[in-house]
Amino acid sequence: MTEPLAPGTAEVPAPGTPGGPLPGEPEFDLVVRSRRVVTPEGVRPLAVAVRDGKIAALLPHDSLEHRREGAARETVDLGEVALLPGLVDTHVHVNEPGRTHWEGFASATRAAAAGGVTTVVDMPLNALPPTVSVAALEIKRQAAAGRCHVDVGFWGGAVPGNEGELEPLHRAGVFGVKCFLSPSGLDEFPALDRAGLREALRTLASFDGLMIVHAEDPALLTEPPGPAYRDFLASRTAEAERRAVAQVVELAAETGARAHIVHVSSASCLDVLRAARRDGVRISAETCPHYLTLTAEEVSGPAYKCCPPIREAANRDGLWRGLADGLLMGVVSDHSPSPPDLKAPGFAAAWGGISSLQLGLPVVWTSARERGHGLSEVARWMAEGPAALVGLPYKGAIRPGADADLVAFDPEGRFTVDAAALHHRHPVTPYDGRTLTGVVVRTWLRGRPAGGGAPRGRLLAREGIG
């Protein structure tokens, strides 16, 4: 007896009917079975059927045993290994061109595939030139073409004096534009002051573009008084972050623009976001694996340095509550690698960035399961939520019609991180030597294995753009 179709599942057209395969041809290119398929409706035993790179149907787990012989070209039975949607990471610094010795499209996207990430959206910095014009976007696309093992889209940048480039960038297909309210650390990507932020938001509101914001108030940032991590932490306070978030909320309300706060590190921002949501302000926010799992009390070297900084354990607990409450819509990596020598000088001078693109899923799952969260929540935070942020309805969920971006994930497996074995360009990560729970077994991009062999990733644009 077959299982009844679950909500969100569908049969496919029969051979020889409109939309179906030709007579005598297999109905599907691939069928992946699992007793734990993570769908928007919950975790259930299903067979995910793929045709032409799309999820053609979600079928009862044992349904193919009752269909004609040769119904699929390939069948994979995962047993109790879970099947998740491919993760969507909307916060990745690939750095190519210009700083490819830090990271590049080939190495970053191979790491992404190994970590179950099938869609990456690249930040406008730290590449040279930064993506602050259509001309720079075309240079970035040329650098990425033919080198990507997963699908890749792009953010533009908002810097002083480029207001006239924001709409052309939008029309060219970027998913939004990023600005800094405090120094970015790079002369070629200066911060916006209050007037500049207002003007950029007003411009974006005219065509419903999205602004994503690195929110720290420069007036409250200071030079670290010493070389220790506690000195660096004291120089970038939670209040600096909270005040900057409040400014973004105020100006988003004034202009009617959409705004998104990247890498929230301080739980003190959550009440500001809660009030803004109550008032109807068009604002959202994300956090990152390192803020959810690492604490200031355990920081042991510059590999942990990032901006905003990793804060205390009590603050970390508040961020988890913000995720559970929906105030934080997603978890993305903010993968910002650099060569080892730039991480060596100490906390005051070291480059601020965490390398974690390949590790985000097991890092988050290790802590999530300890806190009572399930695979459905992790998929919502790391796939569905980020896909919704950038308007990719065919990504981030296992549902009929979506891209067949799939991840076989063993939620009980364990491994110890060896930084030298990661696909990132440089073996620098604060997770080196940590034992994590959850192993990515296999990743499919549009129904085909991802990460090995020739790159098959596509360059993505905002919906409606060719």
Summary of the structure (lengths in Angstrom):
residues: 466
radius of gyration: 22.0
end to end distance: 45.9
largest distance: 74.5
contacts: 1724
relative contact order: 0.16
helix: 31%
strand: 23%
